[in-house]
């Protein structure tokens, strides 16, 4: 349920509504917009939640029931798209940032050289895995904290903010120390202990859709982060697993407009994991921009043929440069910019 305050409602009236919500045993979540303030009522309590108790309070315009299971992620609760800061710009605004970099941080020299190439190609932020969840326990698992240190050094040199994956709740504090955005990978989308931890961190979060997850599953996972008071959340479509074998996953372009309608959280698209093949990345990126995506996250490598992971889906810096130019043209056509 949400309590919509009247335009011009006083701070005292808002505080009284919050006090009543807490008195009834629920949690209050405040969303302050330019036009009006909305107070979300979430949680469970033995006290019945009665609309009439709130409708008659001073300063209240109306009370609306939220039918979706995800309350805080719902656009009903927060009509305006949330803006997540990134490198002096915002994800969720008119500009479409491009996050690019290798699947894995392989060495200090590699990530610094790659960061410089990504900056020159037009990227807004640098992605790179210091911790790598792999299907096989014998595959390269990443350099851990040393990889994070190399990423931070690359940021110091280029100014590109860092997006990197955190795999376990015990790593959150350490990764926050180095990274600008915490990525929760597809395999961890329903790792609820991790979701609570990144929520409590108050750090920006990029939450990837699970391989077999529905849109509702994704938004319910985002709800865990939001319920901990962290509103700087982005949701990422990265392809789902179907019977099709021509590509690594099946890119769910449908999910982009669906998510844009259902949630106020910025929507990111990962064409690299969605296709698994570099030759399809450009087409899917342009389609995603046309569909309304708020940012792209793309794998790029200096030498894809010799990458330690996911080289098959990685672009070269030259290919990324060409892609960025095309993304800008499509973005302009749909009244956006990149």
N, C-alpha and C positions, 0 to 999 in steps of 0.2 A: 504494500500500500504506500502511496505517496501523498503528502500533504502539500498542496500548492498554495503558497502564500500570496496575498494580494500585492499588486504593484505598490511599492511604498510602505510595505509592512515594516514596523520598527524592529530594532534589534531585540527589544524586550518581548515583543509578541512572538518572534521566532524562538527566543530562549524559553518562553513559556510552553510552546508546542514541544520542543525538545524535552523539557522537563516532564511533560505529561507522558511522552513516549517512554522515557526511562522509568517513570513511576509505574507504568503498566508492564514493565519487565522486558521491553524491546530495546533494540539499538537504533539510534537515530543517525542518519547520514545526510549531511548538508550539501546541497548543490546550489551554488549562487550564480545565477546568470545575469545578463545585462538587464533583462526585462523583469524577472521575478526570481524568487527563491523557492526551491523545492526541498522538502525534508522527506527522506526515505525512511520507512519503518520496516525493519528486517529482524529476523531472529524468531525464537520461539518463547512463549510465556504461557503460564496457566491462566493468565488474564485474557479473556476474549478481546479481540481487536474490533472495536465498534466504531464505525465511521462517524456516527453522530456525536461521539465524544470529542472529536476533533473539528468537525464542521462548524460547531457553534463557538469555537474559540476566536477571540479577537484577532484580526489580521489574516484569517484563513479564507482563501477564495473557494477552494473545493478540495475534495478528497477523492482520489482515484485508485482503484484496485489494479495492481499489475498482475496480469494473467500469466506472464512468462515465469518459468522457474528461476531464471536469473533476474534478480531485481536491480542490482546496482549497475550491471552491464547494459540494462535495457535503455533504449532511446526514450522510452516513456518517462523514466526517472530523470534522464539527462538529455533533453532534446538536442542541444548543440553538440557538434563533434568535439571530443576532447582533443586538446593540442598537447603533444608530448615534445618537449624541447630536445633539439639535436643539433649541435654545432652551429649555434646562432640562428638556426631555422626551426621550424616546427613540423612534426609529422602530424598530419590531419588538416593542414591548411591548404592553401592553393598550390604551394610548391610540392613537387614529388621528389623527395630525396632518394638517392641511390646509394645503398650500402654495398660495398664490394670488397672482395679479398679472397684469400685461399681458404679451402676447407680446413687445413691444418697449419699451425705455426711450425715450420720445419727447422728453422734456425734463425739466429739474430739477423744475419745478413739477408736472408731470404725475406723476412717480414718487413724489414726497413726498406729494402729495394722495392718490394711489392707495394708498400704504402705510398712511396713516391710515385710509382707508376699509376696507382689508383687515383691519386690526387690529380695528376696530369690528365688522366682520362675523363675526369669530371665527377668522380665519386664524392659524396657528402660525408661518408663515414667508412671506416675500415672494419671488415669482419675477419675473424680468424679464430680457429679453435685451439686453445691451450689444453683443454681436456676433451678427448674424443670418445664418444660412445660408439663402439664398433660391433658389428654383428659377430665377428670372430674375436675371441680373446687373444689370438696371436697377431692380430693386426696392430698397427701403430696406434698407441693410445694417447699421444700428445706429450708435451714437455711439462705440463703442470704449471707451477708457479713461475718457473723460469720463462716459460712461454708468455705468461702474463706480463712479466717484466719487460720482455722484448716488445710486446704490443704497446706497453706504456712508453717505451723509448721511441717507437715509431710514431706515436701520437705527438710526443714532444717535438719531433723533427718536422712533421707534416701538418700538425694541427687537426688531423682527422680524429674524431672521437671513436672509441672502441666498442664494438658489439661482439661479445664472446659468450660461449655457453657455460652455464653452471649446471653440474650434474647431480649435486647432492646438497642437502641442507647444511651440512658441515662445511661446505666450501663457500657459502654465500658471503660471509664477512670478508674473506680473502679476495674473492673475485670483485666485490664492491670496491675494494681498495685500489684496484687497477683499472677496472672497466667503467665505461660510461653507461652501457646498457647491458642488462643481464638477459641472455637468451635461454629460454627453457625449451629444449628440443622436443621433437615429436614423440620420442620414446618416453619422455618424462611429463607429457601433458597432464596425466592424471596421477602424478607423484604428489599427493596432497600435502605431505610433510614439506616438500620443496616449495610448493605453491604458497603455503603459509609463511615459509621463511623469506621468500623473495617479497612477499607482501609486507612483512614486518620491516624489511630493509628500507622501504620507501625509495628504492632505486628504480629508474626506468626499466621496464621489462618488455621483452619481445617474446610472446607466447606462441609457439608453433602448434598447428593442428596435428593431432595424432594420426597415424597412418590409416586407422579404421574408425576415426571419430566423426560424428555428425557435427553440424554447425552448433547445435544445442550443447553437445558435449564440450566443444571448444569454449563456448560462452560460460558454461557452468564452471569450467576450470578458471577462467578469467575472474569469475565471481569470488573464488577463494582469495585471489590476490586483492581484489577491491575490498572485500570484507575485512581485510587487515588494515585498511586505511590508505593503501597505495593506489592512487588514481592514475599513475603514469604507466599505463598498460597499452601495448599494441598487440593485436592478434594477427597471426600470419597463416595464410593459406599456402601449403607447400606440396599439394598433390595428395591423393588418397590411393589406397591399394584396391585395385579392382582385378577382374580377370584378364585385362589387357596386358600384353607382354611387349608391345612395340616400344614402350617407354618405361622408364623406371617406375613412375607412378602415373596416375591419371590426374591431370591438372583440372581442378574444379573451378573454372572461371565463374560458374554460376554463383559460387560462394561469395564472390566479391560484392555484387549488388545486394545479395541477401543479407550479408553482414552489415553493409552500409545502411540498410533499412532497419535492421533489428538492434544494432548497438551503436553507441556513441564513440566507441573505442576506434582508433585509427586502424585501418586494414592494410597489411603489408603482404606482398606476394613474392614467393621464391620460385622463379622459373627453373632454376638449376636442379633442385630436388624434384620438382614436379615432372620434369622430362628425363633427367639423367643423361641427356645428350646435348652437347654444346650447340649443335646445329639448329636446335629447336628453341633455344633460349630467347633469341631475338623476337621471334614471332609471338611467343607467349608473353613476353614483356610488353610488347606493343598492345596486345589484346587486353592485358590487365590494366594498362593505363586507360584505354578506351572504356573499360568496364567500371572505372572509378576508383582504382586503388590509390592509396595514400603514400606508399613507398615501395621500392623494389629492393630485394636483397639478392645479390648475384655472386656466384663463385667465379673468381678469376685468378689465374696463376701465371707466373712468368714463363713456365715451361710445363704445360699441362701433361704432356706425354710422360714426364718423369715426376709428376706430383706423388706425394706419399699417400694421398687419399683423394678420391673423387676427381681425378684428372679428366675423366671422360666427359664430365659435365661442365668443366671450367673453361671460361673464355680467356684468350690472351689479352694483354693490355690494349693491343691494336683493335681487337674485336670489340672490346668494351667501349673504346672511344667512339667507334662507329655506332654502337648501340645507343650510347648516350645522346648522340646527335639526332637519331631517329626518335627516341623517346621524347626529346624536346619538341619535335615537330608534331607528334601525336598529342602531346600534352596541350600545346597551343590550340589544337583543333577542338579540344573538349574544354576549353577555357581554364586550363591549368598551366603550370610551368614546371620545368625540371632543370 
